Amino acid sequence: MTQPQDNKKLHLDGDTAADPTDGYEPVPLWLISIFGALLLWGGWYLGAHSAGWNPYELDENAGSGAGIAASQPVEDPIALGKRIFSGTCVSCHQADGKGLPGQYPSLNGSEWVAGTPAWMKRIVLNGLEGPITVKGASYNNAMPALGAKLTDKHIAAVISYVRTNAEWGNNSGAVSVESVAATRLAVKGRTLPWSPSELQAITTDEQPAQATSRPAATTSAAK
């Protein structure tokens, strides 16, 4: 009389097959804790060193102390300005600064670039709208405001890049970060873009306020 076969599959050597769950032990609690701690640390690191998620600047030493930050090489403002221009302005004004005929004006040898820096700072901060004549050609497209997107440092860099770009026929002076901050303060609260006529009425540029301690030092020296 034949014996019923065992339900377990036999190996060639006669041993029963291993349980399919063998080798799939639960992940140890201590390992899960380590992974969790690493995720928390990664989130903190990204938040502390993301430079506000600004696409143009990343400071890995943000908040770590002035001594460490001072040891880092300072980026050339003109190089930074070129990088910002390539990422923000190039679609309209083109990589060569010549713009698009009939649509977006050229920045090469433009009277608006060579004029008082107060014009370019206001255009970048608040935008520009309305018919404008550049080098004898008429345009009527709007430029968006970038004041909320770019920091004073970035605005100073990109304006300086355009104004000092000799290859574009521009030989005007650079713009300081402090000067941009002064202009931003002067136009604080403005929500509308500038018109060309408004800009042409501005003939002086904002300058950083003098340190309040300087007059006191002069008075002490006089005594």
Backbone as a chain_set.jsonl record, in Angstrom:
{"seq": "MTQPQDNKKLHLDGDTAADPTDGYEPVPLWLISIFGALLLWGGWYLGAHSAGWNPYELDENAGSGAGIAASQPVEDPIALGKRIFSGTCVSCHQADGKGLPGQYPSLNGSEWVAGTPAWMKRIVLNGLEGPITVKGASYNNAMPALGAKLTDKHIAAVISYVRTNAEWGNNSGAVSVESVAATRLAVKGRTLPWSPSELQAITTDEQPAQATSRPAATTSAAK", "coords": {"N": [[0.856, -1.212, 0.0], [0.648, 2.137, -0.94], [2.185, 5.004, 0.5], [0.81, 8.199, 1.409], [1.975, 11.137, -0.288], [4.241, 13.523, 1.073], [3.281, 16.898, 1.768], [5.223, 18.799, 1.656], [7.777, 20.033, -0.437], [10.433, 18.118, -1.656], [13.972, 18.313, -1.511], [16.682, 17.408, -3.711], [18.445, 16.053, -2.167], [16.875, 15.01, -0.262], [16.112, 16.634, 1.853], [13.739, 18.872, 3.299], [12.277, 21.746, 1.605], [13.366, 25.137, 2.165], [11.674, 27.44, 4.281], [9.727, 29.896, 2.626], [9.824, 32.436, 3.785], [12.194, 32.644, 5.095], [15.158, 34.487, 5.794], [14.098, 36.959, 5.438], [13.962, 38.864, 7.608], [12.476, 41.067, 10.049], [13.171, 44.641, 9.891], [15.564, 45.912, 12.084], [14.734, 47.834, 15.007], [16.589, 49.728, 15.857], [17.956, 50.361, 13.536], [15.993, 51.576, 11.997], [15.624, 53.819, 13.562], [18.059, 55.161, 13.19], [17.937, 55.794, 10.436], [15.722, 57.51, 10.513], [16.766, 59.601, 12.072], [18.759, 60.525, 10.366], [17.228, 61.511, 8.236], [15.886, 63.623, 9.498], [18.064, 65.253, 10.135], [18.99, 65.832, 7.562], [16.834, 67.351, 6.561], [16.982, 69.565, 8.265], [19.521, 70.556, 7.569], [19.234, 71.302, 4.854], [17.346, 73.315, 5.136], [18.762, 75.19, 6.638], [20.961, 75.863, 5.087], [20.212, 76.598, 2.519], [20.208, 79.03, 1.3], [17.859, 80.478, 1.06], [16.702, 79.121, -1.003], [17.51, 80.295, -3.294], [18.231, 80.53, -6.723], [20.638, 81.579, -7.572], [22.572, 81.752, -5.686], [24.39, 80.046, -3.196], [25.213, 79.467, -0.01], [27.125, 77.567, 1.847], [27.999, 77.941, 4.355], [26.241, 79.473, 5.727], [25.075, 81.174, 8.542], [26.972, 80.022, 10.167], [28.903, 81.484, 11.34], [30.931, 84.443, 11.284], [33.658, 84.201, 10.949], [34.188, 81.829, 9.535], [32.767, 82.322, 7.183], [34.177, 84.5, 6.216], [36.477, 83.35, 5.341], [35.925, 82.213, 2.942], [36.18, 82.369, -0.634], [35.414, 85.413, -2.335], [32.916, 85.99, -4.669], [33.326, 87.352, -7.916], [31.613, 90.279, -8.603], [30.827, 91.017, -11.211], [30.978, 88.618, -12.621], [29.01, 87.225, -11.254], [26.837, 88.84, -11.929], [26.699, 88.361, -14.679], [25.934, 85.707, -14.667], [23.411, 85.881, -13.472], [22.109, 87.47, -15.348], [22.111, 85.704, -17.521], [20.35, 83.797, -16.596], [17.983, 85.143, -16.087], [17.463, 87.444, -17.685], [18.112, 86.944, -20.301], [16.289, 85.807, -22.115], [14.719, 87.829, -23.173], [16.42, 90.085, -23.698], [18.512, 88.845, -24.922], [21.597, 86.945, -25.341], [23.69, 88.443, -26.331], [22.956, 90.975, -25.678], [21.53, 92.472, -27.499], [18.823, 92.393, -27.742], [15.46, 91.925, -29.074], [14.415, 92.864, -32.197], [11.89, 95.282, -32.475], [10.506, 94.165, -30.376], [11.879, 93.709, -27.8], [14.102, 95.94, -26.271], [17.503, 96.818, -27.198], [20.406, 96.553, -25.127], [22.837, 97.423, -25.664], [24.926, 100.068, -25.788], [22.844, 101.656, -24.974], [20.921, 104.524, -24.135], [19.47, 104.449, -21.844], [20.824, 102.737, -20.246], [23.262, 104.008, -19.939], [22.521, 106.282, -18.615], [21.531, 107.875, -15.474], [22.084, 105.673, -12.729], [19.836, 105.34, -11.203], [17.672, 104.9, -12.847], [17.905, 102.274, -14.029], [17.945, 100.751, -11.702], [15.396, 101.19, -10.631], [13.829, 100.148, -12.692], [14.511, 97.426, -12.625], [13.754, 96.794, -10.016], [10.956, 97.483, -9.834], [9.827, 97.129, -12.325], [8.883, 97.977, -15.772], [6.737, 99.843, -17.876], [4.9, 100.778, -20.757], [5.146, 102.866, -23.737], [8.411, 103.172, -25.088], [11.424, 104.707, -26.177], [14.372, 103.598, -27.543], [17.558, 104.128, -28.537], [16.572, 105.322, -30.821], [14.634, 103.565, -31.716], [11.312, 102.302, -31.329], [9.472, 100.793, -28.672], [7.055, 98.738, -27.007], [6.602, 96.9, -24.948], [6.189, 95.248, -21.779], [8.291, 95.159, -18.884], [8.82, 92.838, -16.323], [8.603, 93.202, -12.711], [11.402, 92.634, -10.626], [12.176, 92.886, -8.076], [11.28, 91.451, -5.837], [12.256, 88.986, -6.323], [15.031, 89.09, -6.686], [17.917, 89.785, -4.715], [19.442, 92.688, -3.109], [22.148, 92.494, -3.58], [22.226, 90.857, -5.874], [20.846, 92.436, -7.731], [22.532, 94.674, -7.885], [24.752, 93.406, -8.967], [23.892, 92.429, -11.529], [23.116, 94.783, -12.825], [25.536, 96.157, -12.808], [27.043, 94.448, -14.398], [25.849, 94.857, -16.916], [26.16, 97.66, -17.292], [28.924, 98.017, -17.329], [29.836, 96.57, -19.435], [31.969, 96.42, -21.838], [32.094, 95.155, -24.295], [29.59, 95.406, -25.243], [29.483, 98.004, -25.818], [29.16, 99.577, -23.614], [30.221, 101.681, -21.063], [29.843, 102.612, -18.49], [29.706, 103.295, -14.912], [29.968, 100.863, -12.215], [27.444, 99.557, -9.945], [26.77, 99.829, -6.522], [26.004, 97.538, -3.82], [24.96, 98.769, -1.569], [23.941, 101.11, -2.652], [21.824, 100.132, -4.178], [20.244, 99.165, -2.118], [19.562, 101.597, -0.924], [17.981, 102.749, -2.916], [15.925, 100.87, -3.056], [14.755, 101.327, -0.589], [13.903, 103.935, -0.99], [11.861, 103.642, -2.856], [10.062, 102.141, -1.559], [7.03, 100.493, -0.964], [5.905, 101.065, -3.413], [3.927, 99.711, -5.941], [3.328, 99.694, -8.596], [4.556, 99.44, -11.989], [7.242, 101.387, -13.47], [6.97, 104.231, -15.632], [8.413, 105.382, -18.72], [8.45, 108.219, -18.833], [8.264, 108.952, -16.137], [10.678, 108.008, -15.177], [12.525, 109.554, -16.612], [12.212, 111.965, -15.387], [13.674, 111.744, -13.135], [16.711, 112.689, -11.929], [18.807, 112.381, -10.197], [20.758, 110.058, -8.287], [20.144, 107.649, -5.723], [22.078, 107.467, -2.774], [24.017, 105.593, -0.39], [23.277, 106.114, 3.079], [25.233, 108.17, 5.226], [27.414, 107.035, 7.832], [26.218, 107.309, 11.143], [27.958, 107.717, 13.199], [30.111, 109.123, 12.304], [29.974, 112.061, 12.261], [30.062, 112.518, 15.038], [32.608, 111.62, 15.685], [34.159, 113.474, 14.339], [33.5, 115.772, 15.709], [34.598, 115.226, 18.202], [37.283, 115.173, 17.561], [37.686, 117.799, 16.89], [37.487, 119.074, 19.325]], "CA": [[0.0, 0.0, 0.0], [1.505, 3.327, -1.059], [2.003, 6.049, 1.512], [0.529, 9.544, 0.817], [3.165, 11.99, -0.399], [4.308, 14.681, 1.973], [2.975, 18.159, 1.09], [6.447, 19.576, 1.513], [8.616, 19.692, -1.573], [11.702, 17.534, -1.241], [15.185, 18.581, -2.281], [17.286, 16.198, -4.275], [19.136, 15.302, -1.12], [15.901, 14.463, 0.66], [15.702, 17.603, 2.864], [12.586, 19.699, 2.936], [12.621, 23.082, 1.12], [13.365, 26.166, 3.195], [10.488, 28.275, 4.365], [9.902, 31.094, 1.764], [10.045, 33.659, 4.564], [13.528, 32.644, 5.689], [16.043, 35.526, 5.268], [13.371, 38.23, 5.383], [13.706, 39.222, 8.994], [12.064, 42.475, 10.219], [14.255, 45.613, 10.061], [15.724, 46.217, 13.516], [14.256, 49.14, 15.419], [17.706, 50.67, 15.958], [18.301, 50.814, 12.191], [14.944, 52.53, 11.617], [15.889, 55.058, 14.301], [19.178, 55.848, 12.534], [17.429, 56.38, 9.194], [14.885, 58.644, 10.86], [17.622, 60.702, 12.509], [19.431, 61.069, 9.176], [16.241, 62.309, 7.49], [15.677, 64.869, 10.23], [19.26, 66.076, 9.977], [19.015, 66.31, 6.181], [15.871, 68.435, 6.438], [17.518, 70.751, 8.945], [20.661, 71.077, 6.813], [18.735, 71.982, 3.666], [16.69, 74.56, 5.544], [19.735, 76.154, 7.171], [21.997, 76.223, 4.12], [19.639, 76.648, 1.172], [20.272, 80.413, 0.801], [16.506, 80.873, 0.682], [16.408, 78.427, -2.257], [17.803, 81.217, -4.39], [18.963, 79.783, -7.746], [21.886, 82.227, -7.95], [23.54, 81.842, -4.591], [24.329, 79.005, -2.194], [26.255, 79.66, 0.989], [27.124, 76.391, 2.7], [28.39, 78.336, 5.703], [25.281, 80.452, 6.248], [24.742, 81.015, 9.938], [27.982, 79.271, 10.892], [29.868, 82.387, 11.959], [31.593, 85.344, 10.338], [35.031, 83.769, 10.714], [34.207, 80.835, 8.471], [32.309, 82.958, 5.95], [35.215, 85.395, 5.721], [37.55, 82.57, 4.732], [35.478, 81.761, 1.639], [36.473, 83.335, -1.699], [34.306, 86.289, -2.705], [32.666, 85.904, -6.104], [33.401, 88.589, -8.677], [30.243, 90.757, -8.858], [30.527, 91.018, -12.643], [30.707, 87.226, -12.982], [27.692, 86.923, -10.697], [25.868, 89.546, -12.746], [26.559, 87.655, -15.955], [25.181, 84.487, -14.392], [22.02, 86.271, -13.24], [21.592, 87.914, -16.639], [21.881, 84.515, -18.348], [19.218, 83.043, -16.091], [16.779, 85.95, -15.879], [17.232, 88.507, -18.672], [18.574, 86.58, -21.643], [15.202, 85.443, -23.024], [14.236, 89.046, -23.835], [17.496, 90.948, -24.182], [19.436, 87.994, -25.654], [22.918, 86.773, -24.735], [24.581, 89.5, -26.8], [22.429, 92.258, -25.239], [20.948, 93.224, -28.605], [17.372, 92.331, -27.682], [14.73, 91.428, -30.239], [13.893, 94.028, -32.921], [10.457, 95.511, -32.413], [9.898, 93.555, -29.189], [12.624, 94.029, -26.579], [15.183, 96.848, -26.677], [18.908, 96.483, -27.025], [21.107, 97.17, -24.008], [24.146, 97.821, -26.187], [25.014, 101.49, -26.051], [21.536, 102.266, -24.708], [20.932, 105.733, -23.313], [18.872, 104.108, -20.559], [21.889, 102.071, -19.476], [24.31, 104.997, -19.649], [21.997, 107.359, -17.786], [21.68, 107.708, -14.033], [21.77, 104.307, -12.276], [18.505, 105.32, -10.592], [16.72, 104.374, -13.821], [17.992, 100.817, -14.121], [17.583, 100.161, -10.411], [13.938, 101.222, -10.525], [13.268, 99.227, -13.677], [14.685, 96.061, -12.131], [12.984, 96.631, -8.782], [9.5, 97.614, -9.974], [9.37, 96.857, -13.679], [8.712, 99.107, -16.695], [5.571, 99.66, -18.729], [4.582, 101.938, -21.576], [6.004, 103.082, -24.913], [9.747, 103.677, -24.781], [12.309, 104.823, -27.336], [15.744, 103.214, -27.222], [18.437, 104.276, -29.696], [15.768, 105.707, -31.974], [13.616, 102.556, -32.037], [10.192, 102.319, -30.391], [9.051, 99.511, -28.098], [5.894, 98.908, -26.127], [6.424, 95.707, -24.138], [6.399, 95.482, -20.351], [9.299, 94.376, -18.168], [8.288, 92.51, -14.992], [9.368, 93.596, -11.522], [12.25, 91.558, -10.11], [12.632, 93.259, -6.746], [10.969, 90.409, -4.859], [12.991, 87.771, -6.689], [16.47, 89.301, -6.579], [18.399, 90.547, -3.564], [20.193, 93.897, -3.461], [23.435, 92.032, -4.124], [22.019, 90.361, -7.232], [20.484, 93.565, -8.59], [23.761, 95.443, -8.109], [25.644, 92.638, -9.837], [23.43, 92.347, -12.907], [23.188, 96.129, -13.397], [26.953, 96.446, -13.022], [27.464, 93.658, -15.557], [25.364, 95.511, -18.137], [26.688, 99.02, -17.425], [30.377, 98.01, -17.551], [30.14, 95.612, -20.496], [32.583, 97.141, -22.96], [31.789, 94.446, -25.537], [28.287, 95.891, -25.68], [29.585, 99.442, -26.002], [28.788, 100.246, -22.366], [31.391, 102.018, -20.254], [29.403, 103.345, -17.31], [30.209, 102.762, -13.66], [29.246, 99.793, -11.528], [26.478, 99.965, -8.928], [27.065, 99.149, -5.258], [24.881, 96.902, -3.123], [24.399, 99.779, -0.674], [23.157, 102.034, -3.46], [20.568, 99.452, -4.503], [19.452, 99.152, -0.878], [19.035, 102.952, -0.732], [16.896, 102.932, -3.877], [14.812, 100.023, -2.634], [14.107, 102.031, 0.515], [13.257, 105.14, -1.514], [10.646, 103.29, -3.609], [9.311, 101.193, -0.731], [5.586, 100.679, -1.015], [5.418, 101.207, -4.779], [3.488, 98.444, -6.513], [3.149, 99.839, -10.038], [5.789, 99.594, -12.767], [7.574, 102.761, -13.846], [6.812, 104.636, -17.028], [9.608, 106.09, -19.168], [8.401, 109.644, -18.481], [8.575, 109.06, -14.717], [12.111, 107.798, -14.99], [13.26, 110.685, -17.16], [12.112, 113.087, -14.449], [14.626, 111.487, -12.051], [18.05, 113.081, -12.398], [19.822, 112.065, -9.193], [20.757, 108.679, -7.822], [20.199, 107.474, -4.271], [23.364, 107.023, -2.241], [23.89, 105.08, 0.986], [23.352, 107.112, 4.145], [26.507, 108.205, 5.929], [27.375, 106.469, 9.177], [25.861, 108.329, 12.119], [29.044, 107.924, 14.143], [31.157, 109.929, 11.717], [29.967, 113.445, 12.772], [30.483, 112.53, 16.425], [34.061, 111.473, 15.716], [34.714, 114.738, 13.883], [33.339, 116.732, 16.8], [35.567, 114.905, 19.258], [38.612, 115.558, 17.098], [37.782, 119.257, 16.917], [37.713, 119.488, 20.692]], "C": [[0.877, 1.241, 0.0], [1.157, 4.334, 0.016], [1.693, 7.375, 0.836], [1.787, 10.393, 0.809], [3.078, 13.153, 0.571], [4.033, 15.949, 1.175], [4.211, 19.017, 0.879], [7.267, 19.093, 0.332], [9.96, 19.197, -1.085], [12.818, 18.021, -2.128], [15.734, 17.278, -2.815], [17.967, 15.357, -3.209], [18.18, 14.782, -0.074], [15.452, 15.437, 1.712], [14.504, 18.395, 2.378], [13.049, 21.078, 2.498], [12.531, 24.09, 2.254], [12.073, 26.963, 3.137], [10.689, 29.525, 3.518], [10.176, 32.363, 2.525], [11.419, 33.713, 5.197], [14.393, 33.702, 5.023], [15.383, 36.881, 5.164], [12.955, 38.647, 6.791], [13.258, 40.69, 9.083], [13.272, 43.397, 10.414], [14.357, 45.973, 11.534], [15.285, 47.645, 13.826], [15.382, 50.16, 15.47], [18.107, 51.207, 14.581], [17.269, 51.818, 11.678], [15.179, 53.872, 12.3], [17.008, 55.858, 13.661], [18.715, 56.518, 11.244], [16.568, 57.605, 9.476], [15.694, 59.857, 11.279], [18.332, 61.355, 11.33], [18.473, 61.928, 8.348], [15.983, 63.641, 8.169], [16.857, 65.808, 10.062], [19.333, 66.651, 8.566], [18.042, 67.461, 5.962], [16.356, 69.707, 7.089], [18.641, 71.375, 8.126], [20.201, 71.847, 5.585], [18.076, 73.309, 4.024], [17.67, 75.622, 5.979], [20.71, 76.65, 6.125], [21.476, 76.304, 2.683], [19.724, 78.016, 0.544], [18.91, 80.879, 0.321], [16.053, 80.244, -0.62], [16.598, 79.347, -3.456], [18.632, 80.496, -5.441], [20.325, 80.363, -8.083], [22.934, 82.198, -6.866], [23.319, 80.72, -3.597], [25.498, 79.175, -1.251], [26.204, 78.508, 1.97], [27.471, 76.734, 4.137], [27.436, 79.349, 6.314], [24.972, 80.142, 7.697], [25.794, 80.311, 10.754], [29.037, 80.167, 11.505], [30.609, 83.192, 10.922], [32.991, 84.867, 10.01], [35.124, 82.778, 9.574], [33.814, 81.471, 7.158], [33.405, 83.836, 5.357], [36.32, 84.635, 5.018], [37.184, 82.086, 3.339], [35.809, 82.811, 0.578], [35.235, 84.124, -2.085], [34.134, 86.25, -4.218], [32.716, 87.277, -6.749], [31.977, 89.053, -8.998], [29.867, 90.733, -10.336], [30.223, 89.604, -13.126], [29.344, 86.792, -12.466], [26.611, 87.592, -11.528], [25.63, 88.876, -14.082], [25.718, 86.401, -15.778], [23.692, 84.799, -14.181], [21.372, 86.708, -14.551], [21.234, 86.709, -17.508], [20.661, 83.73, -17.886], [17.912, 83.813, -16.046], [16.443, 86.868, -17.051], [17.444, 88.068, -20.116], [17.43, 86.281, -22.603], [14.657, 86.648, -23.78], [15.374, 89.841, -24.471], [18.601, 90.186, -24.918], [20.847, 88.0, -25.039], [23.895, 87.863, -25.152], [24.078, 90.892, -26.413], [21.709, 93.042, -26.311], [19.422, 93.181, -28.626], [16.752, 91.71, -28.918], [14.08, 92.605, -30.937], [12.367, 94.109, -32.861], [9.784, 94.948, -31.18], [10.588, 93.99, -27.904], [13.873, 94.817, -26.945], [16.577, 96.294, -26.422], [19.464, 97.206, -25.803], [22.478, 97.679, -24.44], [24.159, 99.302, -26.536], [23.709, 102.22, -25.796], [21.674, 103.494, -23.813], [20.315, 105.479, -21.929], [19.858, 103.383, -19.65], [22.934, 103.091, -19.044], [23.827, 106.123, -18.753], [22.205, 107.108, -16.302], [21.312, 106.284, -13.617], [20.389, 104.207, -11.635], [17.463, 104.734, -11.54], [16.73, 102.847, -13.833], [17.575, 100.15, -12.808], [16.068, 100.118, -10.258], [13.282, 100.255, -11.504], [13.365, 97.785, -13.183], [13.815, 95.822, -10.894], [11.479, 96.548, -9.036], [8.957, 97.297, -11.357], [9.185, 98.139, -14.487], [7.542, 98.818, -17.614], [5.307, 100.928, -19.514], [5.543, 102.087, -22.742], [7.345, 103.697, -24.51], [10.575, 103.702, -26.065], [13.728, 104.547, -26.885], [16.567, 103.263, -28.502], [17.631, 104.524, -30.971], [14.689, 104.72, -32.355], [12.551, 102.54, -30.942], [9.82, 100.908, -29.944], [7.857, 99.771, -27.183], [5.575, 97.602, -25.385], [6.713, 96.042, -22.68], [7.533, 94.614, -19.823], [8.776, 94.098, -16.762], [9.189, 93.009, -13.872], [10.14, 92.395, -10.998], [12.714, 91.825, -8.683], [12.367, 92.2, -5.696], [11.761, 89.143, -5.116], [14.476, 87.904, -6.436], [16.81, 90.116, -5.34], [19.114, 91.804, -4.044], [21.531, 93.522, -4.102], [23.283, 91.586, -5.57], [21.664, 91.491, -8.198], [21.712, 94.407, -8.903], [24.671, 94.725, -9.091], [25.186, 92.656, -11.289], [23.448, 93.723, -13.576], [24.633, 96.495, -13.698], [27.486, 95.684, -14.231], [27.065, 94.339, -16.861], [26.053, 96.855, -18.343], [28.188, 99.04, -17.733], [30.792, 97.105, -18.702], [30.653, 96.34, -21.739], [32.292, 96.464, -24.292], [30.442, 94.878, -26.101], [28.309, 97.397, -25.925], [29.185, 100.231, -24.774], [30.03, 100.464, -21.505], [31.013, 102.861, -19.04], [29.914, 102.655, -16.051], [29.347, 101.653, -13.091], [28.311, 100.386, -10.473], [26.749, 99.167, -7.657], [25.797, 98.54, -4.655], [24.181, 97.922, -2.222], [23.533, 100.785, -1.429], [21.809, 101.426, -3.843], [19.649, 99.422, -3.284], [18.817, 100.517, -0.631], [17.867, 103.218, -1.682], [15.681, 102.099, -3.496], [14.026, 100.692, -1.5], [13.33, 103.247, 0.002], [11.949, 104.827, -2.237], [9.788, 102.298, -2.831], [7.819, 101.509, -0.765], [5.042, 100.845, -2.421], [5.078, 99.831, -5.33], [3.341, 98.491, -8.026], [4.49, 99.905, -10.755], [6.015, 101.053, -13.126], [7.248, 102.992, -15.307], [8.081, 105.367, -17.442], [9.608, 107.565, -18.772], [8.708, 109.86, -17.005], [10.075, 108.935, -14.484], [12.92, 108.992, -15.488], [13.213, 111.9, -16.257], [13.082, 112.937, -13.278], [16.033, 111.763, -12.565], [19.159, 112.753, -11.41], [19.658, 110.632, -8.712], [20.818, 108.621, -6.304], [21.574, 106.941, -3.868], [23.169, 106.523, -0.812], [24.027, 106.199, 2.003], [24.704, 107.034, 4.834], [26.342, 107.636, 7.332], [27.113, 107.569, 10.195], [26.996, 108.635, 13.084], [30.117, 108.869, 13.623], [31.14, 111.377, 12.21], [30.444, 113.514, 14.216], [31.988, 112.433, 16.553], [34.73, 112.772, 15.326], [34.63, 115.787, 14.994], [34.346, 116.497, 17.907], [36.948, 115.349, 18.862], [38.778, 117.064, 17.165], [38.043, 119.767, 18.327], [39.147, 119.233, 21.104]], "O": [[1.755, 1.38, 0.851], [-0.003, 4.496, 0.393], [2.258, 7.661, -0.22], [2.568, 10.381, 1.76], [2.005, 13.688, 0.849], [4.489, 16.078, 0.039], [4.225, 19.876, -0.002], [7.432, 17.891, 0.127], [10.56, 19.798, -0.194], [12.656, 18.135, -3.343], [15.308, 16.192, -2.422], [18.06, 14.134, -3.315], [18.61, 14.173, 0.906], [14.496, 15.141, 2.429], [14.297, 18.558, 1.175], [14.092, 21.55, 2.951], [11.736, 23.934, 3.181], [11.469, 27.132, 2.078], [11.722, 30.179, 3.657], [10.725, 33.303, 1.95], [11.782, 34.732, 5.784], [14.374, 33.815, 3.797], [16.046, 37.863, 4.831], [11.772, 38.764, 7.109], [13.654, 41.485, 8.23], [14.269, 43.004, 11.02], [13.353, 46.303, 12.166], [15.447, 48.548, 13.005], [15.167, 51.332, 15.162], [18.54, 52.353, 14.457], [17.619, 52.79, 11.008], [14.966, 54.929, 11.705], [16.934, 57.085, 13.588], [19.057, 57.672, 10.984], [16.662, 58.614, 8.777], [15.379, 60.988, 10.911], [18.492, 62.575, 11.286], [18.874, 62.964, 7.818], [15.874, 64.672, 7.504], [16.682, 67.011, 9.869], [19.692, 67.814, 8.383], [18.363, 68.429, 5.273], [16.175, 70.8, 6.551], [18.707, 72.598, 8.001], [20.718, 72.928, 5.302], [18.225, 74.301, 3.311], [17.46, 76.81, 5.734], [21.242, 77.752, 6.257], [22.236, 76.097, 1.737], [19.359, 78.18, -0.62], [18.799, 81.579, -0.685], [15.141, 80.748, -1.275], [15.941, 79.201, -4.486], [19.651, 79.898, -5.097], [21.101, 79.73, -8.798], [24.079, 82.585, -7.103], [22.184, 80.465, -3.194], [26.652, 79.039, -1.657], [25.33, 78.471, 2.837], [27.267, 75.922, 5.039], [27.769, 80.008, 7.299], [24.649, 79.008, 8.049], [25.56, 80.018, 11.927], [29.976, 79.673, 12.13], [30.888, 82.711, 9.824], [33.473, 85.101, 8.902], [36.026, 82.864, 8.741], [34.436, 81.209, 6.128], [33.55, 83.911, 4.137], [37.03, 85.201, 4.188], [38.051, 81.593, 2.617], [35.732, 84.009, 0.85], [34.136, 83.574, -2.154], [35.093, 86.453, -4.962], [32.207, 88.251, -6.194], [31.21, 88.303, -9.602], [28.717, 90.459, -10.679], [29.322, 89.404, -13.941], [28.61, 86.08, -13.151], [25.577, 86.984, -11.805], [24.5, 88.825, -14.568], [24.893, 86.07, -16.628], [22.824, 84.067, -14.658], [20.225, 86.36, -14.831], [20.185, 86.691, -18.153], [20.008, 83.069, -18.693], [16.842, 83.21, -15.974], [15.271, 87.052, -17.378], [17.006, 88.746, -21.046], [17.584, 86.485, -23.807], [14.183, 86.508, -24.907], [15.299, 90.223, -25.639], [19.516, 90.794, -25.472], [21.23, 88.926, -24.324], [24.827, 88.176, -24.411], [24.699, 91.89, -26.777], [21.307, 94.18, -26.065], [18.796, 93.858, -29.441], [17.431, 91.055, -29.709], [13.261, 93.292, -30.328], [11.659, 93.145, -33.154], [8.606, 95.218, -30.949], [9.957, 94.572, -27.022], [14.624, 94.412, -27.832], [16.794, 95.437, -25.566], [19.052, 98.321, -25.484], [23.192, 98.298, -23.65], [23.482, 99.736, -27.469], [23.488, 103.298, -26.348], [22.448, 103.496, -22.856], [20.6, 106.196, -20.97], [19.73, 103.42, -18.427], [23.431, 103.043, -17.919], [24.642, 106.85, -18.184], [22.972, 106.225, -15.92], [20.322, 105.741, -14.108], [19.831, 103.115, -11.531], [16.482, 104.14, -11.094], [15.69, 102.209, -13.669], [16.927, 99.104, -12.816], [15.519, 99.114, -9.804], [12.285, 99.614, -11.171], [12.412, 97.015, -13.308], [13.212, 94.758, -10.754], [10.806, 95.656, -8.52], [7.743, 97.206, -11.537], [9.313, 99.243, -13.958], [7.369, 97.691, -18.077], [5.472, 102.032, -18.993], [6.628, 101.506, -22.739], [7.402, 104.62, -23.698], [10.44, 102.831, -26.923], [14.23, 105.183, -25.958], [16.298, 102.519, -29.445], [17.955, 104.016, -32.044], [13.889, 105.009, -33.245], [12.858, 102.741, -29.767], [9.85, 99.96, -30.73], [7.678, 100.871, -26.661], [4.408, 97.25, -25.217], [7.408, 97.015, -22.389], [7.714, 93.477, -20.258], [8.335, 95.02, -16.076], [10.387, 93.211, -14.066], [9.614, 91.284, -10.93], [13.54, 91.089, -8.143], [13.148, 92.058, -4.755], [11.919, 88.316, -4.218], [15.122, 86.944, -6.018], [16.074, 91.028, -4.965], [19.364, 91.967, -5.239], [21.978, 94.165, -5.052], [24.127, 91.908, -6.406], [22.121, 91.505, -9.34], [21.917, 94.81, -10.048], [25.291, 95.357, -9.947], [25.996, 92.874, -12.189], [23.76, 93.827, -14.762], [24.918, 97.084, -14.74], [28.289, 96.215, -14.999], [27.854, 94.39, -17.805], [26.487, 97.16, -19.454], [28.672, 99.995, -18.341], [31.986, 96.897, -18.921], [29.877, 96.808, -22.573], [32.248, 97.137, -25.323], [30.186, 94.731, -27.296], [27.272, 97.997, -26.208], [28.898, 101.424, -24.87], [30.793, 99.531, -21.256], [31.781, 103.724, -18.615], [30.485, 101.566, -16.117], [28.171, 101.514, -13.426], [28.387, 101.573, -10.156], [26.938, 97.953, -7.718], [24.68, 98.97, -4.943], [22.954, 97.933, -2.127], [22.519, 101.255, -0.912], [20.784, 102.108, -3.836], [18.441, 99.626, -3.395], [17.673, 100.599, -0.183], [16.878, 103.841, -1.295], [14.544, 102.561, -3.599], [12.797, 100.631, -1.458], [12.242, 103.553, 0.491], [11.028, 105.644, -2.236], [8.884, 101.683, -3.396], [7.411, 102.66, -0.612], [3.829, 100.774, -2.615], [5.863, 98.892, -5.194], [3.24, 97.449, -8.673], [5.468, 100.381, -10.18], [5.086, 101.859, -13.089], [7.25, 102.063, -16.115], [8.766, 105.924, -16.584], [10.653, 108.106, -18.412], [9.349, 110.85, -16.651], [10.657, 109.672, -13.688], [13.893, 109.392, -14.851], [14.075, 112.775, -16.346], [13.293, 113.881, -12.517], [16.486, 111.139, -13.524], [20.337, 112.841, -11.757], [18.561, 110.073, -8.729], [21.472, 109.451, -5.672], [22.148, 106.082, -4.536], [22.265, 106.974, -0.109], [24.808, 107.129, 1.807], [25.255, 105.947, 5.005], [25.276, 107.739, 7.94], [27.714, 108.641, 10.121], [27.004, 109.69, 13.718], [30.939, 109.364, 14.394], [32.2, 111.898, 12.555], [31.149, 114.451, 14.592], [32.587, 113.076, 17.415], [35.752, 113.144, 15.903], [35.552, 116.577, 15.197], [34.885, 117.443, 18.483], [37.712, 115.84, 19.692], [39.865, 117.563, 17.459], [38.733, 120.769, 18.513], [39.524, 119.524, 22.239]]}, "num_chains": 1, "name": "protein.A"}
